């Protein structure tokens, strides 16, 4: 590759290249990725498990997959261990990620989306509405899309939400329909009958007086009659006295003959 073409290559961290092993040594290997600067893979970046000798894994002329770790002034540091899609510093709320469901629990689903730890979608963050169990919505191996809603770096926890990307359910407005009126045949229409409730007043039935009540009433009548007679006598007595006084007065004032 010419120098002009090499200069056009943009090198950035996590960028993937198909490289060729140029040379190996005790510390690692030199890899050609088509850039102006040489690429270097340290022995610790050949694979996740420890490597005793570079020659046990890499051979000159071998084609390998490598990713950029850092770009320095004199070299490009590479790794054969596929880097995470998201470092902790890159995990921010409202970031949309795609991943695979790797585990189901009663309270939610764990999703591997390329971070150090799988993110967890709580059962309440799966869909709008009630969900009994996560298995009603997703299964292990499902590819899903979710939004990061919280990151706790100290506890290494990532909370995801699927319903944050789902549209809100439409709210149907209930319309009250007017009651349908029965159609009457054309022609003479009968007026609605008014139901009149007649109030029948009944006179209380007087109960017959007992013997004791009759005797008591008779005694009261006699007593009232006696009182009436006494009042009459008093009135007559007062009237007679008044007449006598008036007569005497007249006799004293009138002159007598003689």
Secondary structure, 3 states (H helix, E strand, C coil): CCHHHHHHCCCCCCCEEEEEEEEECCCEEEEECCCCCCEEEEHHHCCCCCCCCHHHCCCCCCEEEEEEEEECCCCEEEECCCCCCCCHHHCCCCCEEEEEEEEEECCEEEEECCCCCCEEEEHHHCCCCCCCCHHHCCCCCCEEEEEEEEEECCCCEEEEECHHHCCCCCCCCCCCCCCCCCCCCCCCCCCCCCCCCCCCCCCCCCCCCCHHHHHHHHHHHHHHHHHHHHHHHHHHHHHHHHHHHHHHHHHHHCCCCC
